[in-house]
Amino acid sequence: MSMLRARPAGGLLLAALLAGCSDGARSVAPRADEPATRVPSLTMASGSTSTPLGRTTFSDPSDQTFKVKRKTGDWHVEIKAKPAFDLAVQSIEFQPGGESGWHSHPGPVFIQVVKGTMTFYESDDPTCTPIVKTKGEGFLDVGDHAHIARNETGEIAQNIVTYFAPPGVPLRVDKPDPGNCPF
């Protein structure tokens, strides 16, 4: 308040701005009830607990392209990133009825179901076909479109999740419900 007394012009300007923001009829901002301006509601996780286990950046200072290639008999694996990538691991526990909320990722995500049963749904599947994975099974999420993980059982479920992502970026991007599933 003392700042407003010391600077009457600033106080008047602040009062005028606040008054202008309170009248929806004269606002220049889009109205929330106009269909063209509605912001989709994001879906948040519920009934789950995430525990980060680690995150680190892998890069090759001598080469702009990080590359690891291994062949053992008939088995081949290759990881390549430019200029680097983050590898992050977390444990996610889902209570009965818990879910991840609709989301995507900046890179591929390898999911190991280590306890219980998880059901995955993809936003680009118009039939909302469940992908059910039980303890000991894995699910590869390429990360390029919205999806949801749900524990549709009466038992606790747990996933160990390994993320490949550009260095420093958030591992998850919350998305709106795509409307293709009945839940």
Secondary structure, DSSP 8 states (H G I E B T S, - for coil): -HHHHH-HHHHHHHHHHHHHHT-GGG--S--TTSGGG----B---EEEEEEEEEEEEEE-TT-SSEEEEEEETTEEEEEEESSEEEEEEEEEEEEEEEE--SEE-SS-EEEEEEESEEEEEETT-TT---EEEETT-EEEE--SS-EEEE--SSS-EEEEEEEEESTTS-S-EE-B--S-S--
